[in-house]
């Protein structure tokens, strides 16, 4: 069963210029609205892509840092005798551990700050506006 949505217009039917003008204006307003929606969607897609790119860069940075610190697992404990080389290794390990703890603390503070202001954050926006 095929539906015929067209209205049969006979030569005796007349559409006034006012009615035709109203119909055309209505179509124009609807098209304008659709164009606005599409522009909003496009800008939202750009913001989402930028945000996902920044997340990928951040995760890649974390992955690189994790690989740099993975070498620590294979290190052996230094000998009990306190030679200069062992002392230097211990100091390097302590510095790495302190750096790790500082970054962890900074990340925790950032997470808390972001949690406080998550309603004020616009995704994809960088810096002051």
C-alpha positions as CSV (number, residue, x, y, z in Angstrom):
1,X,0.0,0.0,0.0
2,X,1.6,3.2,-1.1
3,X,0.7,6.5,0.6
4,X,0.4,9.5,-1.6
5,X,1.3,12.5,0.5
6,X,0.8,15.1,-2.2
7,X,-2.3,17.2,-2.3
8,X,-3.9,17.3,-5.7
9,X,-4.1,20.9,-6.8
10,X,-6.7,21.6,-9.3
11,X,-6.6,24.6,-11.6
12,X,-9.5,26.0,-9.7
13,X,-7.6,26.0,-6.4
14,X,-5.9,29.4,-5.7
15,X,-3.1,30.1,-3.2
16,X,-3.0,33.7,-2.3
17,X,0.3,35.5,-2.3
18,X,0.0,36.1,1.5
19,X,-0.4,32.4,2.1
20,X,2.4,31.4,-0.2
21,X,4.6,34.0,1.5
22,X,3.8,32.6,4.9
23,X,4.6,29.1,3.8
24,X,7.9,30.1,2.2
25,X,8.9,32.1,5.4
26,X,8.1,29.0,7.5
27,X,10.3,26.9,5.3
28,X,13.1,29.5,5.5
29,X,12.9,29.6,9.3
30,X,13.0,25.8,9.5
31,X,16.1,25.7,7.2
32,X,17.8,28.4,9.2
33,X,17.1,26.5,12.4
34,X,18.6,23.3,10.8
35,X,21.7,25.2,9.7
36,X,22.2,26.6,13.2
37,X,21.9,23.1,14.7
38,X,24.4,21.8,12.2
39,X,26.8,24.6,13.0
40,X,26.5,23.9,16.7
41,X,27.1,20.2,16.0
42,X,30.2,21.0,13.9
43,X,31.7,23.2,16.6
44,X,30.9,20.6,19.3
45,X,32.7,17.9,17.1
46,X,35.7,20.1,16.8
47,X,35.9,20.6,20.6
48,X,35.5,16.9,21.2
49,X,38.2,16.0,18.8
50,X,40.6,18.6,20.4
51,X,39.8,17.3,23.8
52,X,40.3,13.6,22.8
53,X,43.6,14.6,21.2
54,X,44.8,16.2,24.4
55,X,43.8,13.1,26.4
56,X,45.8,10.9,24.0
57,X,48.8,13.2,24.3
58,X,48.5,13.1,28.1
59,X,48.2,9.3,28.2
60,X,51.2,9.0,25.9
61,X,53.2,11.2,28.2
62,X,52.2,9.0,31.2
63,X,53.1,5.9,29.2
64,X,56.6,7.3,28.4
65,X,57.1,8.2,32.0
66,X,56.0,4.7,33.1
67,X,58.5,3.1,30.7
68,X,61.3,5.3,32.0
69,X,60.6,4.2,35.6
70,X,60.1,0.6,34.7
71,X,63.9,0.1,34.7
72,X,63.9,0.5,38.5
73,X,62.2,-2.9,38.9
74,X,65.3,-4.7,37.5
75,X,67.7,-2.9,39.8
76,X,69.3,-4.9,42.6
77,X,69.7,-3.6,46.1
78,X,73.1,-2.0,46.7
79,X,75.7,-3.8,48.7
80,X,75.9,-3.0,52.4
81,X,79.3,-1.4,52.0
82,X,78.8,2.3,51.3
83,X,80.9,2.9,48.3
84,X,80.6,6.2,46.4
85,X,78.9,4.5,43.5
86,X,76.3,2.8,45.7
87,X,75.6,6.0,47.5
88,X,75.1,7.9,44.2
89,X,72.7,5.1,43.1
90,X,70.8,5.4,46.3
91,X,70.6,9.2,45.9
92,X,69.3,8.8,42.3
93,X,66.7,6.4,43.5
94,X,65.6,8.7,46.3
95,X,65.4,11.6,43.8
96,X,63.3,9.6,41.4
97,X,61.0,8.5,44.3
98,X,60.7,12.1,45.5
99,X,59.9,13.2,42.0
100,X,57.3,10.5,41.7
101,X,55.7,11.4,45.0
102,X,55.6,15.1,44.1
103,X,54.0,14.4,40.7
104,X,51.5,12.1,42.5
105,X,50.7,14.8,45.0
106,X,50.4,17.5,42.3
107,X,48.1,15.2,40.3
108,X,45.9,14.6,43.4
109,X,45.7,18.4,44.0
110,X,44.8,18.9,40.3
111,X,42.1,16.3,40.6
112,X,40.7,18.0,43.7
113,X,40.8,21.4,42.0
114,X,39.1,20.1,38.9
115,X,36.4,18.4,41.0
116,X,35.7,21.8,42.6
117,X,35.5,23.6,39.3
118,X,34.1,20.9,37.0
119,X,30.9,22.9,36.4
120,X,33.0,25.9,35.2
121,X,35.2,24.0,32.8
122,X,34.4,24.1,29.1
123,X,35.8,21.0,27.3
124,X,38.4,21.9,24.7
125,X,39.0,25.4,25.9
126,X,42.5,26.4,26.9
127,X,43.6,29.3,29.0
128,X,41.7,32.5,30.0
129,X,38.9,33.6,27.8
